[in-house]
Amino acid sequence: MSEKTVTLRVKRYRPAISEKPYYQDYQVPYRNDMVVLDALNHVKDEVDSTLTYRWSCRMGICGSCGATVNGVPKLTCAVYVKDLKGDVIEVEPLYNFPVIKDLVVDISDFMEKLEGVKPWIIREDEKPIEQGEYLQTPEQMDLYHQFSMCINCMLCYAACPVYGADKHFVGPAAAALGYRYILDSRDKGREDRLTLLMEHGTWDCTFVGECSVVCPKKVDPAIALQRVKLMGAMETIKSLLMPRGGK
């Protein structure tokens, strides 16, 4: 009885030997508990050591193994082969990013946008550590908890048509993270972050919602962007109708 196999079709780009990307098929032994990352690792370890891709934790936590699987941005460690339709599994690099080699993309632009929203607690004055922590109630934590779950996998950027068309757009994950800190009761950087988000294309979001569909952690960056828009609109109205923005 012959061993059951699955065809893994990988979009490859090896600038040292080819100017253009090309597809390469591999036959991989099938297991019922196999995820796409397992198939890639089999190829890397047993068939073709030149195949290049990113991965780390294998548990959907690090966000490094993102790729386009059958046309949809996915974490390859979280996609079971048995759940995919068709005889061929097509794996491509994430859309909307420059490809360095095979499935490895250049994430420099994403990292700059992430740093740009200042993803840390901002305070002008810090109380001495001996005076204790900045405590929060469960209700205060609940406000931002959902938006703090992002693992920076960039699937939302690969799914976002606005980011694909305009790299000035801050993008879903960075906007959601900026919003997360705006909601944090310990933070005092609300005005700076909101201004930055409004100046870097938040209004360009057309609310397609694909970013939230592909998010493996249910962060819902599409909703975060709409709420940032509402905040920005309210601040504009205050500045026009009330002295010093209503302060």
PyMOL commands that set and color helices and strands:
alter all, ss='L'
color gray80, all
select helices_A, chain A and resi 36-47+76-78+81-83+108-116+129-131+138-148+155-159+161-165+172-182+190-199+202-204+210-214+221-241+243-246
alter helices_A, ss='H'
color red, helices_A
select strands_A, chain A and resi 5-12+22-29+66-69+72-75+88-92+99-101+104-105
alter strands_A, ss='S'
color yellow, strands_A
deselect
rebuild
show_as cartoon
